[in-house]
Amino acid sequence: MSPTVLPFRLNAAARAGHLRQFNQRAEIAWFGFAGRFEDPGEALITFARMPQGALGGGGTQAVNGGVIAAGFDAAFVLAGLGHYDPEVVVTLELSVKFLSLAATDRPLAFRAHVARSARHFAFVEGTLQTLDGSGSPFALASGMVAPGR
């Protein structure tokens, strides 16, 4: 992941409003995700609960690859919500590199940030690793998001 993390463009109050709506979305709850912003410009998605259907990656108790892709999608949208006024941000592109099985013996976190942005789209990058950031990442991702119209 690039060391370039753009600080959030929106102020804390605007981000708080976006975050409330984001965490109330049905698909976020369905996957057991919970989002938050961390200054200066990082979006964080954790598992508030681990749905049984989220497991089975590599035939083990690791997180399923589809759930990992969904976690990055959520993290990228949330990162975009820290930069754009509209209450909707959509994913234009998502690429995931799986590095190792994401075992659930420790809390996990999807961390994402905007690396470059323009008026109508932003490039985003992310990692899946333990919540405390120890050890190597389980997956890396990159993509593009855009504000809804």
C-alpha positions, 0 to 999 in steps of 0.5 A: 500500500502506498504511504500516500494517505490523503486527509479527509476532505469533509469535516468531522460533523459531515463524516459523522453523518455519513458514518451513521447512515453507512453503519445502518445499511442492510448489507453492512449489517448482513456481513457483520461489518462496522465502520469508523473513520480514523484521522487523518484519512483512514476508513476502518471496517471491522467485524462487529460479529462474524456470521457463520456463512463468512467462514470457509476460506480455503476450507478452513475457519478463515474468512471466505474470499467473497466476504473479503472482497465485500469488506474491501468494497465497504472500506473503499466506499467508506473512505470515499464518504470521507471525501465526497458530499453525496451520501452515496459513493459507488465502487467503479473498480476493485482488485484484491490480492489474497496473500494468506488465509485470514484466520479469525483467531484475532480481530481483523480490520479492513483499512482503506484510504484515498491515495489520489482524488479528483472531482468525480472519482478517487483511487483507493487502497487497502489492507486486511490485517489484524486489528492491531496491525501486527503481522503481515497483511492477509490481503491487499486491494486497490480500486476506484470509487466515485460519488453518487449523483 
